Amino acid sequence: MTDPIADYLTRLRNAIKAKHRVVEIPASNLKKEITKILFEKGYILNYKFVEDGPQGSIKIALKYDPVNKVNSIKSLKRVSTPGLRKYVGYRDMPRVLNGLGVAILSTSKGVMTDKEAREQKLGGEVLCYIY
């Protein structure tokens, strides 16, 4: 696998389209941090890190609207790829849907959202957009 973050986002996207309640994804430290951000921002219902085998896995409970059965995640878009990295400074930070969405960045202080990076005046690699 050449791009584990794209694989993570694709597994989430496929589980949402198939209306699954839970999706299991192979774990890494970067994927764990992205999962924590998704939980804090209210895009997923819950998550659990399972330590089995050498790598472990992440079980993510997806969040659906009880009335319409619509998922809270409308779109997941990978921005920086292994072939073309996308770096931004804190002044050029992207705003996803005028601040309604979230851009997840990898900075020197760890993985964080665009809003947190702007407040701390940090730039970094834009991993993905979520709204």
Backbone torsions as a table, in degrees:
resi	resn	phi	psi	omega
1	MET	NA	124.5	-177.0
2	THR	-90.6	-26.6	-177.8
3	ASP	-133.0	91.9	-176.8
4	PRO	-66.7	-28.9	179.8
5	ILE	-71.0	-39.9	176.4
6	ALA	-64.0	-38.0	177.0
7	ASP	-63.8	-42.6	177.6
8	TYR	-58.6	-49.9	-179.2
9	LEU	-65.3	-37.8	179.7
10	THR	-67.2	-39.8	177.2
11	ARG	-63.6	-40.6	176.1
12	LEU	-63.0	-47.7	-179.1
13	ARG	-59.2	-44.1	-179.9
14	ASN	-66.9	-39.5	179.0
15	ALA	-65.8	-37.0	178.5
16	ILE	-66.4	-44.3	179.9
17	LYS	-65.6	-32.6	179.3
18	ALA	-86.3	1.2	178.6
19	LYS	59.9	35.4	176.1
20	HIS	-73.7	152.0	176.4
21	ARG	-86.2	-38.3	-176.4
22	VAL	-129.8	140.9	175.5
23	VAL	-128.1	139.5	-179.5
24	GLU	-111.8	128.8	-173.8
25	ILE	-130.0	138.0	175.4
26	PRO	-59.1	139.9	-171.3
27	ALA	-91.1	152.6	165.8
28	SER	-153.6	166.5	-177.8
29	ASN	-63.6	-39.2	179.5
30	LEU	-66.0	-42.2	178.3
31	LYS	-65.5	-35.2	177.8
32	LYS	-64.5	-41.6	179.2
33	GLU	-66.6	-40.4	177.9
34	ILE	-64.4	-40.0	178.4
35	THR	-63.1	-41.1	178.3
36	LYS	-62.1	-41.0	178.5
37	ILE	-65.2	-42.5	178.5
38	LEU	-60.3	-37.9	179.0
39	PHE	-70.0	-44.1	-179.6
40	GLU	-62.4	-36.2	-178.5
41	LYS	-85.2	-2.9	174.2
42	GLY	84.3	19.3	179.6
43	TYR	-84.9	-24.2	176.8
44	ILE	-124.7	156.3	-176.7
45	LEU	-75.4	-48.2	-178.0
46	ASN	-162.6	169.0	176.8
47	TYR	-149.4	160.1	179.4
48	LYS	-148.1	131.3	176.4
49	PHE	-92.3	120.3	-179.1
50	VAL	-105.9	120.7	-179.8
51	GLU	-96.1	87.5	176.1
52	ASP	-131.2	129.6	-178.0
53	GLY	78.1	-169.5	-176.3
54	PRO	-72.1	-30.0	-173.5
55	GLN	-102.6	-39.7	-175.2
56	GLY	84.4	-179.5	179.7
57	SER	-149.6	166.6	178.5
58	ILE	-118.8	124.8	174.1
59	LYS	-102.1	122.0	-176.7
60	ILE	-115.7	124.6	174.8
61	ALA	-90.5	117.6	-177.0
62	LEU	-77.9	150.5	-175.6
63	LYS	-104.3	123.8	178.7
64	TYR	-121.2	149.8	174.2
65	ASP	-72.1	127.4	-175.6
66	PRO	-65.7	-26.9	-177.3
67	VAL	-84.0	-54.7	-174.0
68	ASN	-91.8	-10.5	-175.4
69	LYS	59.0	35.8	179.2
70	VAL	-103.0	137.9	-179.5
71	ASN	-74.5	152.7	-179.6
72	SER	-75.6	-18.1	176.8
73	ILE	-93.9	116.7	178.5
74	LYS	-88.1	-38.5	-176.5
75	SER	-150.3	141.0	173.5
76	LEU	-124.6	120.2	-176.9
77	LYS	-129.0	123.9	176.2
78	ARG	-78.3	129.2	-177.3
79	VAL	-103.0	-61.4	-178.2
80	SER	-88.5	124.1	-179.3
81	THR	-113.0	166.3	178.0
82	PRO	-61.2	-29.2	179.8
83	GLY	-82.8	-24.4	-178.5
84	LEU	-145.7	96.8	179.8
85	ARG	-76.6	143.7	-178.6
86	LYS	-121.0	108.8	179.6
87	TYR	-110.2	144.3	177.6
88	VAL	-137.0	151.8	172.1
89	GLY	-88.8	169.8	-176.3
90	TYR	-68.6	-23.2	177.4
91	ARG	-75.9	-28.2	-178.0
92	ASP	-100.6	20.2	-176.3
93	MET	-60.9	131.3	-179.8
94	PRO	-71.7	146.3	174.1
95	ARG	-111.0	118.3	-177.4
96	VAL	-87.7	120.1	-179.0
97	LEU	50.9	46.4	-179.7
98	ASN	55.2	37.7	176.2
99	GLY	94.9	-4.7	178.8
100	LEU	-79.0	-30.1	178.1
101	GLY	-96.4	-176.5	-177.4
102	VAL	-129.9	133.8	169.2
103	ALA	-103.7	129.7	179.5
104	ILE	-101.5	127.7	-176.5
105	LEU	-119.6	149.9	170.6
106	SER	-104.7	113.4	-176.9
107	THR	-115.0	179.7	177.7
108	SER	-69.3	-19.4	178.9
109	LYS	-99.1	10.0	178.3
110	GLY	113.6	-173.9	-179.2
111	VAL	-84.5	131.1	-179.1
112	MET	-154.3	171.6	179.0
113	THR	-82.3	167.7	-179.9
114	ASP	-63.3	-36.3	-179.2
115	LYS	-66.1	-45.4	178.7
116	GLU	-63.0	-41.0	-179.5
117	ALA	-66.4	-37.6	178.4
118	ARG	-64.8	-41.6	179.5
119	GLU	-65.0	-37.5	-178.9
120	GLN	-88.6	1.4	-178.8
121	LYS	55.0	51.2	178.9
122	LEU	-118.3	142.0	172.0
123	GLY	-106.6	176.8	178.7
124	GLY	171.8	-166.1	-179.5
125	GLU	-87.4	127.4	178.4
126	VAL	-81.3	111.2	-178.1
127	LEU	-79.6	-52.0	-175.5
128	CYS	-160.2	163.1	172.9
129	TYR	-111.8	139.3	178.5
130	ILE	-135.4	129.7	173.3
131	TYR	-153.6	NA	NA
